[in-house]
Amino acid sequence: PKQEFEKAINIQTVLNELMHKVAHDDEFLKESLKNTIKVDEFTGKLFEIYNEVQRQGGSAQALSLGMLRSDLMLDSHCCPPDSKCKLSGQSFCCWKQVELNTIASGFGWLGPASGILHRYTVQEAGYPQHLENIPENKALEGLAGALVNAWKLYNNPKSVILFIVEDVTYNICDQKFHEFEIRKQCPEAFVIRRTLTEIGKRGKLTDDKRLMIDDKEVSVIYMRCGYHPDQYPSQLEWDARLMMELSLAIKSPSIQYHLAGTKKVQQELAKKGVLEKFLGDNAKKESVQDIFTGLYSLDHDEVGNVTFQKAMENPEKYVLKPQREGGGNNIYGADIKPFLEKIKDSEERSAYILMDRIAPPITKNYMVRPFAEPLLSDCISELGIFGYVIGTKDKILENKQVGHMLRTKLSHVNEGGVAAGLGALDSVFLVETNRCCTL
């Protein structure tokens, strides 16, 4: 729906501002994560780095670059069960946020690339009148532009932009086009790719905290790796992360941005009265509050125990989420109850949050997969909106929404990973339709 797409686009700069303020609120981060870091080893290690940076007087670089993606689904839960909307399977009434990514927010190129493919297909099929319904998508230009602008702010034309990558990178096509676009926008800015292990072995800090790797000074660090425990196989990689955080390089994300993107922090933001702390403008606060679905703590306290019981009684209504990025980590429906029974009396409960399961409208679409005939299937979609924000604790220098991506998956599967073959990259096709039900 065109109106809903425009709403999703317009709220992104508010979310950018919110996450920037959250990332720079030491008291809120510590209070939000105080229980989680005791039981989730990975989040605890990230928090150790955060504390160590503070202990050493803070990062040498006051600027942070947040490159964010807000993932949203249309939801139909507010429609009455016996309404025409609900019975048709086409009901929707509002956007609900699945999550907000602050690290390695992928598909900045492959998202727009699917739009190029679909525009070509539509035209070849003889429907040029429909091209205007596939919106322009400048995500790649915007995200690459953010890295170029950060490079310019560092103000050393001989410095390089560092992409932190995995030893084996399956999403290399998406990453390389960011590199190509950076070179296109600013031929003076060079990109190098290194792993955390390579930084640990060959990286060093100068006396004035400049990060050097292979005789090159690093101005901007763009992390496409470092969001999963497996990407830190030894202490060497953790030492590399600390070295980068202490350095003068502009980080995307900085350690505080990484922590601000954890599921637990997002759950804390959804609590009544919390948004007022960060968004003084009432219209901004309400626009964000509207996209929050139910997010609940599972801590060992009165609130957490009530949440626990609700999940045990109606597990199909919820998704259980750990503090992980990268997909494939969530627990759904019937699998929730036995898992919760296993950790009922364990402090491990604090490593998880519970989220209301979103019920998006079902559409018919062809799923195209390798080595198989295209299959007309029942599908649901998830929209990701890209944005970036550059600033210090006290001042935001740039705040922009830059583009989008769409993933579509079979309606009956839980996880929708593109790489896993359960979902596919898709394109937005705008239609003039109003909400079937109203809130």
Salt bridges, closest charged atoms under 4 A:
GLU4 OE2 - LYS7 NZ 3.75
GLU4 OE2 - ARG435 NE 2.86
GLU17 OE2 - LYS21 NZ 2.75
GLU17 OE1 - LYS284 NZ 2.83
ASP25 OD2 - LYS277 NZ 3.33
ASP26 OD2 - LYS30 NZ 3.47
GLU31 OE2 - LYS34 NZ 2.69
ASP40 OD1 - ARG324 NH1 3.21
GLU52 OE2 - ARG55 NH2 2.70
ASP71 OD1 - ARG69 NE 2.77
ASP71 OD2 - ARG407 NH2 3.15
ASP75 OD1 - HIS77 ND1 3.23
GLU99 OE1 - LYS263 NZ 3.26
GLU136 OE2 - LYS138 NZ 3.95
GLU141 OE2 - LYS138 NZ 3.98
ASP174 OD2 - ARG224 NH2 2.88
GLU179 OE1 - LYS176 NZ 3.05
GLU198 OE2 - ARG202 NH2 3.94
ASP208 OD2 - ARG210 NE 3.00
ASP214 OD2 - ARG194 NE 2.98
ASP214 OD1 - ARG202 NE 2.72
GLU217 OE2 - ARG210 NH1 2.72
ASP230 OD2 - HIS228 ND1 3.64
GLU245 OE2 - ARG241 NE 2.99
GLU268 OE2 - LYS264 NZ 3.69
GLU268 OE1 - LYS271 NZ 3.10
GLU276 OE2 - LYS285 NZ 3.60
ASP299 OD2 - LYS264 NZ 3.48
GLU325 OE2 - LYS263 NZ 2.99
ASP378 OD1 - LYS364 NZ 2.92
GLU382 OE2 - ARG407 NH2 3.12
GLU432 OE2 - LYS2 NZ 3.81
